[in-house]
Amino acid sequence: MEFSFLYQFPACRFRPASGNAGCVIHFIEDADQTLYIQLTNWIIDFLDFAECQGPLLPPSRIDLLTDKVKGWTAQSMIVIAILGWILPILPGTPFFLVAWWLGWRPSPTIKSVMVEP
């Protein structure tokens, strides 16, 4: 705003005030009524067409839902990554544990041949 102002009104000085929340305009020469009108019109045009940034608007329901879905997606990807790392290492273990829980036991007689050296 300051540089645009100095370009449009070289006879005036612009000084930021109140922690850049306001400004003070000094007239170096004696100003006539037309300069005041031009200055007023310039400020109105600048504020109408400038992309002023203020505080963020509160999030809408869609924004809140999107954030929750992103959180769920991240957590589910972590779970899938852990399962993808564990399951290929022990592919038969879950089936073996289910069979054991259902009552399957290996037969007590082991037929093996001992070879003596």
Secondary structure, DSSP 8 states (H G I E B T S, - for coil): -HHHHHHH-TTEEEEEETTTTEEEEEESS---HHHHHHHHHHHHHHHHHS----S-----HHHHHHHHHHHHHHHHHHHHHHHHHHTTTSTTHHHHHHHHHHT----S---------
